[in-house]
Amino acid sequence: MDAWVNFASASPDKSVRRLRGGSLAGTASSTLGPHDGNKIRAGSLFSSSSVAVVMHEQNGGKFRLTIHFRRESNDRPVVFKSDGERFLQPVTVKFNQDETYTVQISVDTPLSIESLVLHEEKISLEEIENKDTGTIVYHGKWKPQAFERTRPNHREQLKILIGFKHHGTLLTTLQAKFYSHDEVTHSSWGETLNAVILESQFSSYNTVNILRQHVI
């Protein structure tokens, strides 16, 4: 399982740079459902980058993208609950309104992430690079503002849009429930969400398939 990076104590062999705003490469559209294999359409997926072409040939275009969410107020991961077949997705991740969350994204291949959008809110990212291993982790902060408090027996679909530099965009949703800022007892009850895993694949020059989306 991917380890959480302590950005406050990053060692000298890690370099940090701010990813500034810019438009997402390509466009994306999808009909998302509760099952795996959601197809994400993207523009300019491979462009002229030889790195992506080599990765595509050697790995069959497959890569793993990992997303972590942590509450900034207590530096603890968010929680989720199992919902079975009651809603579109089998698990629901819990968030509080007006709480700031740390978002961390990592990719197991040499792909550069240019931008992150959480339900139409663009997130500024910092890039942490370990010069010895070449591992890159992206770090940002998000405060839920687009959702009202979720009504009982309802769920929200949090859109996640990730833009790769020169390689298009990836779109998925995460089922969520939003609580008021003071409802910490209910929002903290559940299983620890260590990570959201997206097993993905570039299936052609304009399509990304999410082969499997799951939480650990």
Secondary structure, 3 states (H helix, E strand, C coil): CCCCCCHHHCCCCEEEEEECCCCCCCCEECCCCCCCCEEEEECCCCCCCHHHHHHHHHHCCEEEEEEEEEECCCCEECEEEECCCCCCCCEEEEEECCCCEEEEEEECCCCCEEEEEECCEEECEEEEEECCCCCEEEEEEECCCCCCCCCCCCCEEEEEEEEECCCEEEEEEEEEEEECCCCHHHHCCCEECCCEEEEEEEEECCEEEEEEEEEC
